[in-house]
């Protein structure tokens, strides 16, 4: 696998290199709330977008008995995910395939659920709309879209988006609570449930609570011994703290019409 360019890599890759496990804006807690909303039943089917190393797909299969297909663009991540699935003994229940979230039409199957976490935030308005069209088409009639995204509120939203993009080294275009709901409804979905909260991605006490003290110590050690990681994480944290009252997460479920 190519060596990661820590100076220019997207923020979530830097955080993962530092040892962080929860890379979504609302952490594991918000994802758990989303999965509670979903109320999966055994043998239902889930399409996960940007499945990375397969960790979430494996968790869903083990915890809920669902069948999961994960789509991931990076071939190295796909290979690693497939090894992880095999190691977990879930090759009959989980498959990770290489593909592009902008071309979901390449998948012929329809699913009971499509799960997308921290995907739409990083897209333009046109990109968001295209992905949502693909999600809609990949759902069975009555199927449900499960979303976990970054949320921005207030009069400084444009400034916050610019500063976020600069610090995480990737396009960041989060919407407000109302903006996310409106976007999903304009794609033809009916929003069923949602929840919002603060973004605590780099809050030390939340890291210790959700990911364990050992993870917090690992991140601290990597920041101490690796200057580029330290600079990147401190820069991200500064932005998050500066705009903490306007930044947060939203999780929502939305149903496709019959």
Secondary structure by P-SEA (a helix, b strand, c coil): ccccccccccaaaaaaaacccccccccaaaaaaaaaaacccccbbbbbcccccaaaaaaaaaacbbbbbbbbccaaaaaaaaaaaaaacccccbbbbbbbccccccccccccbbbbccccccccaaaaaaaaaaaaaaccccbbbbbbbbbbbccaaaaaaaaaaaaaccbbbbbcaaaaaaaaaaaccccccbbbbbbccccaaaaaacccaaaaaaaaaaaaccaaaaaaaaaaaaaaaacccccccccbbbbccc
